[in-house]
Every structure is written in C-alpha cells, then in structure tokens.
C-alpha cells in the first residue's frame, strides 16, 4: 500500500501551489466572516464603505460592519471586497445589497452609514447615502473620521512648503505611471473588440 501511494503521489509540493494557497485563504475568509456574523447575532449594524483601485486598475469596494457585541463593546469588522464595474450610486447600492444578502444580513437593520465625501456616496442627491435612507430612515450618515483626519493632515501639510512639494511630486509621478485608472479597463475591452474584428475580417491570423 505504501509503495503504491508513494508511486502515485505528486512529485512536487502541492501545498505551496497558488491554487492550494488561494483555497486556504478563501477557507479562512469564510470562517472569519462566519464568526463575525455569529457575533453580530442578528442585531443592528452600521456599514463603513470605501472604494479604491487595486494594482490591476480595477475598481473595488470594501465593506466593514460596525456593531455592539454581547459584551457591550463596539466592534468594527471587515467582511468583504467587491469588484464594481460602475461607480454610480445605483451600482454601489446593488453591490452592498448583494454582499449583505450573501451573509443573510438585511438592509433594514442598517442603522448608520460611514463614507468619505465622494459625491456618489455622500451627496445629497442620488447618492448611495440617499438610496439607503429611502429604504431605511434611521440609517444616518456620518463622515468617516479617518477621512476627516486625512483632510486635517493635508491642510497642515499645505502650510509647509517642503511637504507640499514632496506630495505634488508624488502626485505627478503617479499620474504618469498610472494615467487614467478609470479608463484602463475600457481601453483593454476596446482592444479586445478590435482584435476580434480584425480576426473575423482576415486582417490578422492566429498560429
């Protein structure tokens, strides 16, 4: 038996392969979020949301829950990241509802919202905030304290010439290296369509 097992066993380290590592990370994520939902225990919660570009220039939305646990301690727990193709308020609302429903959480239990000052999230008209409040009047919106701190640091930094010069230089470098993050995916899709048209018309040949 031992000889047969050793003979048929893979000859490389499977546990270090990317596929196995992703499976392990996903399993840990599922169990972690499951523990958070159990700790929430069907109570009311607030949502903390931010959007950003990842290294592949794709728009992502991160969502965390803020709630009071059974010991009376305020908890802030991250529960997921969602890829969003469109950053409109309606698309963000659909992504939030989808992520909450995956964990059997009802939007009617949202008692608070926390965002930065982006118009698609915090604006007074047709924003994510207003869409959620149309369904749940008690879902009060609060400006993210971390973003407030960031704005304060920016205001202070602008008073120091050397710091202002440094950040302006960094901004210019980022603009050159990663120009038009929002258009990057559109350009890729257009290129794919042009390639397909060229292949269909016989202008290009595949090996």
C-alpha positions in Angstrom: 0.0 0.0 0.0 2.7 2.4 1.0 4.6 1.8 -2.2 1.5 2.4 -4.4 0.7 5.6 -2.5 4.3 7.0 -2.9 4.4 5.9 -6.5 1.1 7.8 -7.4 1.8 10.8 -5.2 2.6 14.2 -6.9 6.3 14.8 -7.1 6.1 18.5 -6.2 4.9 20.5 -3.1 1.2 20.9 -3.8 0.6 22.8 -0.5 2.7 25.7 -1.8 1.0 26.0 -5.2 -1.1 29.2 -5.8 -4.3 27.2 -6.2 -4.0 25.5 -2.8 -2.9 28.7 -1.1 -6.0 30.5 -2.6 -8.2 27.7 -1.3 -6.7 28.0 2.2 -7.1 31.8 2.2 -10.7 31.6 1.0 -11.5 29.0 3.7 -10.0 31.3 6.3 -12.1 34.2 5.0 -15.3 32.2 5.1 -14.7 31.0 8.7 -13.7 34.5 9.8 -16.8 36.2 8.3 -19.0 33.4 9.7 -17.6 34.2 13.2 -18.3 37.9 12.7 -21.9 37.2 11.7 -22.4 34.9 14.7 -21.0 37.6 16.9 -23.4 40.2 15.4 -26.3 37.8 16.3 -28.9 39.4 14.1 -28.6 42.8 15.8 -28.5 46.2 14.1 -25.3 47.4 12.5 -23.6 50.2 10.7 -21.7 50.0 7.4 -18.3 51.5 6.6 -17.6 51.6 2.8 -14.7 52.8 0.7 -13.8 52.3 -2.9 -10.3 52.2 -4.4 -8.3 50.9 -7.4 -6.2 47.7 -7.0 -2.9 47.0 -8.7 -4.7 45.8 -11.8 -6.5 49.2 -12.1 -9.9 47.6 -11.2 -12.4 49.4 -9.0 -13.0 47.6 -5.7 -15.4 48.4 -2.9 -14.5 47.3 0.7 -17.3 46.9 3.3 -17.0 46.7 7.1 -19.6 46.3 9.8 -19.8 48.4 13.0 -21.9 47.0 15.8 -22.0 46.4 19.6 -21.3 42.9 20.6 -22.8 40.9 23.5 -20.2 42.4 25.9 -21.2 45.9 25.0 -18.0 46.6 23.1 -18.1 48.5 19.8 -16.7 46.3 17.1 -15.6 47.1 13.5 -15.2 44.0 11.4 -14.2 43.8 7.7 -16.5 41.3 5.8 -15.6 41.6 2.1 -14.3 43.3 -1.1 -16.5 43.5 -4.2 -15.4 44.3 -7.7 -17.5 47.1 -9.2 -17.6 47.9 -12.9 -19.6 51.1 -12.4 -19.2 53.5 -9.6 -22.6 55.1 -9.8 -24.8 55.2 -6.7 -27.2 52.5 -8.1 -24.3 50.1 -8.8 -22.8 50.7 -5.4 -26.2 50.1 -3.8 -26.7 46.8 -5.7 -23.2 45.7 -4.6 -23.9 46.5 -1.0 -27.2 44.6 -1.1 -25.6 41.6 -2.8 -22.8 41.4 -0.2 -25.2 41.8 2.7 -27.5 39.1 1.4 -24.6 36.7 0.9 -24.3 36.7 4.7 -28.1 36.8 5.4 -28.0 40.4 6.6 -31.0 42.7 5.9 -30.5 46.3 4.8 -33.4 47.2 7.1 -31.0 46.5 10.0 -28.6 49.2 8.9 -28.6 52.0 11.5 -25.6 54.0 10.2 -23.5 54.7 7.2 -19.9 56.0 7.0 -18.2 57.2 3.9 -15.8 59.8 2.7 -17.1 62.9 0.8 -17.3 61.3 -2.6 -20.5 62.7 -4.3 -21.6 59.2 -5.4 -21.6 58.1 -1.8 -22.2 61.1 0.4 -24.0 63.5 -1.9 -27.4 65.0 -1.1 -29.0 63.9 -4.4 -28.9 60.4 -5.9 -26.1 59.1 -3.8 -25.6 55.8 -2.0 -26.5 57.5 1.2 -29.8 58.8 -0.1 -30.7 55.4 -1.7 -30.2 53.6 1.6 -32.1 56.2 3.5 -35.1 55.9 1.2 -35.4 52.3 2.4 -34.3 52.9 6.0 -34.9 56.3 7.5 -32.8 55.5 10.6 -29.6 54.8 8.6 -27.9 58.1 9.5 -24.8 59.1 7.6 -21.6 60.1 9.3 -18.5 61.5 7.6 -15.6 59.0 8.0 -13.3 60.1 10.9 -10.3 58.6 9.2 -11.0 60.8 6.1 -11.5 63.8 8.4 -8.1 63.1 9.9 -6.7 62.8 6.4 -8.2 66.2 5.4 -6.7 67.7 8.6 -3.2 66.4 7.8 -3.5 67.7 4.2 -4.4 71.1 5.5 -1.5 71.2 7.9 0.9 69.8 5.3 0.0 72.6 2.8 1.4 75.1 5.3 4.9 73.5 5.0 6.5 74.2 1.6 8.8 71.2 1.5 6.0 68.8 2.4 3.7 70.4 -0.3 6.5 70.0 -2.9 7.0 66.3 -2.0 3.3 65.4 -2.3 3.0 67.3 -5.5 6.0 65.4 -6.9 4.4 62.1 -5.8 1.1 63.0 -7.4 2.8 63.8 -10.7 4.7 60.5 -10.7 1.5 58.6 -10.0 -0.3 60.4 -12.8 2.5 59.5 -15.3 2.9 55.8 -14.2 -0.8 55.0 -13.8 -2.5 57.5 -16.1 -6.3 57.2 -16.2 -7.0 54.3 -13.9 -10.7 54.6 -14.7 -10.2 54.3 -18.4 -7.6 51.4 -18.3 -10.3 48.7 -18.4 -12.2 50.4 -21.1 -9.1 50.6 -23.3 -8.5 46.8 -22.7 -12.0 46.0 -23.7 -11.8 48.2 -26.9 -8.6 46.5 -27.8 -10.2 43.0 -27.5 -13.1 44.1 -29.7 -10.7 45.5 -32.4 -8.7 42.2 -32.3 -11.8 40.1 -32.7 -13.0 42.3 -35.7 -9.5 42.0 -37.3 -9.6 38.2 -37.0 -13.1 38.0 -38.4 -12.1 40.1 -41.4 -9.0 38.1 -42.0 -6.7 41.1 -41.3 -4.9 39.0 -38.6 -4.1 35.3 -38.5 -3.6 33.0 -35.5 -1.0 30.3 -35.4 
